[in-house]
Amino acid sequence: MEQIIKVEKIAQYNDLKGVETQHPLISVFDNSDTKALPNNCRMHFDLYAIFLKAGNCGELKYGRNNYDYDEGTMVFIAPGQVIEVNNQIDYKPTGMALLFHPDLIKGTALGKQMSQYSFFSYDSNEALHLSLKEQQIIRDLYSKLEYELGQSIDKHSKSIITNTIELLLNYCVRFYDRQFITRENINTDILSKFENLLNAYFESENAQDMGLPLVGYFADLLNLSPNYFGDLIKKETGKSAQEHIQLKLINLAKERIFDTNKSISQIAFELGFKYPQHFNRMFKKNTGYTPIEYRNLN
């Protein structure tokens, strides 16, 4: 039977890796000096974890895909996520690791904005790939955290540590923006497929059977996590995926309202609205007119 390990505390993970616990809420270390994790196991994290991989680091699985992590790849894990570890017999850990408990950032500026770092919810095939210069920036920040943990704890320790983590995450936002740009051809293809899937949704009876289309529905069809898909669409077009869906709804509604053989309620149902009043509210919010007013004006 597959082993399941629930990682609730920093010291617990450090014990698995053979690492000394310097602080109860955070751990930073060079993976090449540690033990390999138990093989063929699943790990449920109650911690944040950020790994910078170096060399061939074996196979890690989370989300829906396997990924062989190449040199210069960053992986982000949030509390509540589960990873699967499947390594070769001669596997040796490499790279850098940063783990911290959610309690570390409670009440801090970082704690208030952690939800903005959407890459913690990306799938494994959406990992961040760094250039050599980018790797050096991240390694320097890991080193700053290592240095701080080696000092005596004082009234400045928490702010310095959390500010450094925040800086590291902000650099990752910048590097992901660069990755979206350098993969423009792939992104354009995904945007085109999204438009086709959106059209197909309303051309079929999906809207009547399944209701209003959700961002997660299209992300799943494109084999992407909802957060990565949403960020990609936003970076590529300036509009969120939800805004694209709503714009499509409004344009279709405007066209179908001209068909006087159909009631407004029928049109609302065809577009996926469960209640006509919800359709009326959405339409007026976006056009300034109720559907009836718009029909009469035109």
Buried (B, 14 or more C-beta within 10 A) or exposed (E): EEEEBEBBBBBBBBEBBEBEBBBEBBBBBBBEEBEBBEEEBBBBBBBBBBBBBBBBBBBBBBBEEEBEBEBBBBBBBBBEBBBBBEBEEEBBBBBBBBBBBBEBBEEBEBBEEBEEBBBBBBBBBBBBBBEEEBBEBBBEBBEBBBEBBEEEEEEEBBEBBBBBBBBBBEBBBEBBEBBBEEBEEEBEEBBEEBEEBBEEBBEEEBBEEEEBBBBBBBBBBBEBBBBBBBBBBBBBBEEBBBEBBBEBBBEBBBEBBEEEEBEBBEBBBBBBBEEBEEBBEBBBEBBEBBBEEBBEEE
